[in-house]
Amino acid sequence: MRIFGRKRNQRKAFLKSIVSNLILKGRIKTTVARAKETRILAERLISYAKVGDKTLAARLILRYMPKNAAKKLMGSIASKYSSRRGGYTRIIKIGQRKGDAAEMAYLELI
């Protein structure tokens, strides 16, 4: 697990924010390290949304994102990936950021 120079509660809130933005927008621009860490959580949440027991899945998903993002995840996104067994996201590296030369990437839903 990457630390990102943050304490545990700040790191969890940070990752929740990135995942909810990914679900709502479909594609986000971030650093490669953040994208790799976010991918783990996003793919887990999509797998939860695909499960047949919707009550348990909704509880697990609502821990990590606001209601509007959870509704979109359990509705359109879960049905889109119903036949897929994994690999719901893609990381596309786009080079270095100008200010601090951090490696940047797009994280998107396939």
TORRO-626472 format. One record per residue (C-alpha): chain; y, x, z. Coordinates in steps of 0.1 Angstrom, whole numbers. Layout:
# residues N
  chain      Y      X      Z
      A      Y      X      Z
...
END
This chain:
# residues 110
  chain      Y      X      Z
      A      0      0      0
      A     34     13    -10
      A     60     14     18
      A     93     13     -3
      A    112     28     26
      A    112     -6     44
      A     97    -19     76
      A     67    -43     73
      A     86    -76     76
      A    113    -64     51
      A     86    -52     27
      A     68    -86     28
      A     99   -105     22
      A    108    -82     -7
      A     74    -87    -24
      A     76   -124    -19
      A    109   -125    -36
      A     97   -105    -66
      A     65   -126    -70
      A     84   -159    -68
      A    108   -146    -95
      A     79   -135   -117
      A     64   -170   -114
      A     97   -188   -121
      A    109   -166   -149
      A     76   -153   -164
      A     90   -117   -169
      A    109    -94   -147
      A    123    -59   -150
      A    116    -36   -121
      A    104     -1   -112
      A     68      8   -120
      A     58     12    -83
      A     72    -22    -75
      A     55    -37   -105
      A     21    -23    -95
      A     24    -36    -60
      A     37    -70    -71
      A      8    -73    -96
      A    -17    -73    -68
      A     -1   -102    -50
      A      7   -122    -81
      A    -29   -120    -95
      A    -43   -130    -61
      A    -20   -161    -59
      A    -29   -172    -94
      A    -65   -169    -85
      A    -59   -191    -54
      A    -41   -217    -76
      A    -72   -219    -99
      A    -96   -228    -71
      A   -108   -264    -69
      A    -97   -271    -33
      A    -60   -277    -39
      A    -51   -283     -2
      A    -62   -249      9
      A    -48   -232    -22
      A    -14   -249    -16
      A    -13   -236     20
      A    -22   -201     10
      A      4   -201    -18
      A     32   -216      2
      A     29   -186     26
      A     42   -164     -2
      A     67   -184    -22
      A     91   -214    -20
      A     80   -249    -30
      A     95   -249    -65
      A     77   -217    -75
      A     44   -229    -59
      A     46   -262    -78
      A     50   -243   -111
      A     22   -220   -102
      A     -2   -247    -92
      A      8   -269   -122
      A     14   -252   -155
      A      4   -216   -148
      A    -30   -224   -131
      A    -40   -246   -160
      A    -29   -220   -185
      A    -53   -194   -169
      A    -82   -218   -161
      A   -106   -201   -185
      A    -95   -165   -178
      A   -113   -145   -151
      A    -85   -121   -143
      A    -58    -99   -157
      A    -30   -124   -156
      A     -2    -99   -157
      A      9    -70   -179
      A     30    -40   -171
      A     50    -25   -200
      A     68      8   -192
      A    102     10   -208
      A    115     45   -197
      A    138     58   -170
      A    167     41   -154
      A    200     59   -161
      A    213     61   -126
      A    185     77   -107
      A    158     83   -134
      A    134     59   -118
      A    105     48   -141
      A    112     12   -152
      A     88    -14   -165
      A     86    -51   -174
      A     61    -71   -154
      A     51   -103   -172
      A     26   -130   -172
      A      2   -129   -202
END
